[in-house]
């Protein structure tokens, strides 16, 4: 597991995760999996698309999770 990626769901994160938080986690994941901190120009499009798709999947995941003891939208 990439140690730079933090848990984004409550109660690990005191406030609701922002899109910026989710994008940062997605970027760390793509960097880890690809082995590139910054891709070469010819890989930039696929690298950025992966970050976008993982960010979107993370948003869906967090929106759909039911956290016991936590009220939604509070």
C-alpha positions in Angstrom: 0.0 0.0 0.0 1.2 3.5 -0.8 1.8 5.2 2.5 1.1 8.6 1.0 -2.5 7.7 0.5 -4.6 8.6 3.5 -8.1 7.3 4.5 -10.7 9.7 3.2 -13.8 8.5 5.0 -15.0 9.6 8.4 -13.9 9.3 11.2 -10.4 9.1 9.8 -10.8 12.5 8.1 -12.6 15.0 10.5 -14.3 16.8 7.7 -15.8 15.5 4.4 -13.1 14.7 1.8 -12.8 17.3 -0.9 -12.3 16.6 -4.6 -8.7 17.8 -4.1 -8.2 15.2 -1.4 -9.5 12.5 -3.7 -7.5 13.7 -6.7 -4.3 13.7 -4.6 -5.0 10.1 -3.5 -5.7 9.1 -7.1 -2.4 10.7 -8.3 -0.4 8.8 -5.6 -2.1 5.6 -6.7 -1.3 6.1 -10.4 2.3 7.1 -9.6 2.7 3.9 -7.5 1.2 1.6 -10.0 2.9 3.1 -13.0 6.3 3.6 -11.4 6.4 7.2 -12.7 6.4 10.2 -10.6 5.8 12.3 -13.7 5.1 10.6 -17.0 6.9 11.4 -20.2 5.1 13.6 -22.7 4.0 10.6 -24.7 2.4 9.0 -21.6 0.8 12.2 -20.2 -2.7 11.7 -21.6 -3.1 8.1 -20.4 -1.6 9.1 -17.0 -4.0 12.0 -16.5 -7.0 10.0 -17.7 -6.2 7.3 -15.1 -6.0 10.0 -12.4 -9.4 11.4 -13.5 -11.1 8.0 -13.6 -9.7 7.0 -10.2 -10.8 10.3 -8.8 -14.3 9.7 -10.1 -14.4 6.1 -8.8 -13.3 7.4 -5.4 -16.0 10.0 -5.3 -18.6 7.3 -6.1 -17.2 5.0 -3.5 -17.2 7.6 -0.7 -20.7 8.8 -1.7 -22.1 5.3 -1.5 -20.4 4.2 1.8 -22.6 3.9 4.8 -20.7 4.8 7.9 -22.3 3.5 11.1 -22.7 6.2 13.7 -22.2 9.0 11.2 -25.1 11.1 9.9 -25.0 12.0 6.2 -25.0 15.6 5.3 -24.4 16.8 8.9 
